Amino acid sequence: MSRSLGRSRWILAVVAMFVVGACSSAASPGASTGASTAASPAAGASSAANPSPVTGASCAASATVVKFWTSHTPPDSDVLTKIVNNFNTANADICVKMTIVKGSETDIAKLLTAIRGGVAPDVYMADRFTVPQRAAEGALDDITAEAGNLKDQHLPFAWNETQYKGKTYALPFDTDARALWYNKDLITAAGEDPAQLDISKGAPTIDTVVKIADKISKKDASGNYTVMGWLPGGPGAGGQPGAFDQGWHYTWGFDYGGKFADLAACKVTPTDPGVVAGFQFLYDWQKAHDPQAVSRFVSTNWPPNAPQAQFPLWTGKLGMTISGDWQIANAAKYAPNGHYGFTYIPVPKAGDKPSTWAGGWSMALIPKSQVRAQAIKFMEYITGPEGQKVYTKDSTHLSTLVALQTDASLYDAQHKTFLDLLPSALNRPPLAVGALYWDKLTSAQGSVELNTKQPMDALKEVEAAVQPQLATAGC
């Protein structure tokens, strides 16, 4: 079987330079909190080489160690710890040691540093939409021989995201769906009836949501927001380019009917009319709400790496946000006395078909692992029924396993609402430049929301930066 890193060493050097450049302004696209700027290899070397495992302390001394890295932090990392401990208990001859290596989903600088330094993990938790790019770069290993018979067990879109040129480079782990979350108490205090947003009434319009949100918002004498009714887009944590929660470029491009890529033609299409319209909405909303004031609000209330307990929706500082099913568990833990609802992502016009999209993570093997068989066994466990049942139930994400979609024990009434959204969910195109494309779209979103660039101009720059790379990597 071929091994991805049987390629020349110079590939990793190129990848390192490429990733650091591409991810310097990346923000987290998933449920995890806070973005992290990519570290240079020199700066990240010591932390990548000597991380502290959070599992495996009670393993037998004779057990074969499998090193597992994740960027997830609590509460999701707590569930991962539970799964790893379950695996170690059931497999006394293997000891999985999980390490939290903080960073955003498109930032693998620490991983590359560890690979070059000979201290890489065996298993890496990769955001699934980035897998084709990481495979093309040689940072993930080909596991086709072991994984080929697992294809039909997973949702098709999730499996497709693990593929590159007909080979498998990861196993799907979880998925999700997105909706508009709202604080019923803040809406009521603003003189509006939260029942108008009940999901049974269909998707609200953007205008309706903005009207309600503007009644919630409050400013102090200096013009700073003390409470915001809604943050439809960004900025991200600490006021950096990107999204607050799930107000991403993909969210609004999809909502306006946009298409981000033409896979048949092997082209990215950021200037598609629907994508441009989504960016125009973000531009106009920010202009009407003062981009600098919005940025100050986020910097104050949601700094980088803030714990989930400080999430503005739980602290009563934010009335509405685009988010996902994982917030069901977070709401129960961090705001048990709050009153929240969720509905479809608002649509541009009454009667428009509502949109949502699904992401998710995967488990990948790092090239040249000395414990390949044991690592694969762990990957199959955590992405199989044993692991996904625990993660689906405890973290309130959704499963990629077809068989678990109908397991009623995993979904309460709230969670089932998100499960019902999944069949119509869109997903990011699986591209060999997926991470780069994300980062360039994120930078464009930042400039558009600051009103420093017009949407079409910013998106033309994205196309100019990404398309040549895609032409080289291929589809």
Stockholm file with secondary structure:
# STOCKHOLM 1.0

chainA/1-475         MSRSLGRSRWILAVVAMFVVGACSSAASPGASTGASTAASPAAGASSAANPSPVTGASCAASATVVKFWTSHTPPDSDVLTKIVNNFNTANADICVKMTIVKGSETDIAKLLTAIRGGVAPDVYMADRFTVPQRAAEGALDDITAEAGNLKDQHLPFAWNETQYKGKTYALPFDTDARALWYNKDLITAAGEDPAQLDISKGAPTIDTVVKIADKISKKDASGNYTVMGWLPGGPGAGGQPGAFDQGWHYTWGFDYGGKFADLAACKVTPTDPGVVAGFQFLYDWQKAHDPQAVSRFVSTNWPPNAPQAQFPLWTGKLGMTISGDWQIANAAKYAPNGHYGFTYIPVPKAGDKPSTWAGGWSMALIPKSQVRAQAIKFMEYITGPEGQKVYTKDSTHLSTLVALQTDASLYDAQHKTFLDLLPSALNRPPLAVGALYWDKLTSAQGSVELNTKQPMDALKEVEAAVQPQLATAGC
#=GR chainA/1-475 SS CCCGGGSCTHHHHHHHHHHHHHTTTCCCCSSSCCCCCCCCHHHHHHHHHSCCBSSCTTSCTTSEEEEEEECCCTTHHHHHHHHHHHHHHHCTTEEEEEEECCCCTTCCHHHHHHHHTTCCCSEEEEEGGGHHHHHHHTCSCCCHHHHGGGGGGBCHHHHHTTEETTEECCEECCBCCEEEEEEHHHHHHTTCCGGGGCGGGCCCBHHHHHHHHHHHCEECTTSCEEEEEECSSCCCGGGCSSCSTTCCHHHHHHHTTCCCEETTTTEECTTSHHHHHHHHHHHHHHHHHCHHHHHHHHHHHSCTTCCGGGCHHHHTSEEEEEEETTHHHHHHHHCTTCCEEEECCCBSSTTCCCCCBCCCEEEEECTTCTTHHHHHHHHHHHTSHHHHHHHHHHHCCBCSBGGGGGCGGGCCHHHHHHHHHGGGCBCCCCCTTHHHHHHHHHHHHHHHHTTSSCHHHHHHHHHHHHHHHHHHHCC
#=GC SS_cons         CCCGGGSCTHHHHHHHHHHHHHTTTCCCCSSSCCCCCCCCHHHHHHHHHSCCBSSCTTSCTTSEEEEEEECCCTTHHHHHHHHHHHHHHHCTTEEEEEEECCCCTTCCHHHHHHHHTTCCCSEEEEEGGGHHHHHHHTCSCCCHHHHGGGGGGBCHHHHHTTEETTEECCEECCBCCEEEEEEHHHHHHTTCCGGGGCGGGCCCBHHHHHHHHHHHCEECTTSCEEEEEECSSCCCGGGCSSCSTTCCHHHHHHHTTCCCEETTTTEECTTSHHHHHHHHHHHHHHHHHCHHHHHHHHHHHSCTTCCGGGCHHHHTSEEEEEEETTHHHHHHHHCTTCCEEEECCCBSSTTCCCCCBCCCEEEEECTTCTTHHHHHHHHHHHTSHHHHHHHHHHHCCBCSBGGGGGCGGGCCHHHHHHHHHGGGCBCCCCCTTHHHHHHHHHHHHHHHHTTSSCHHHHHHHHHHHHHHHHHHHCC
//
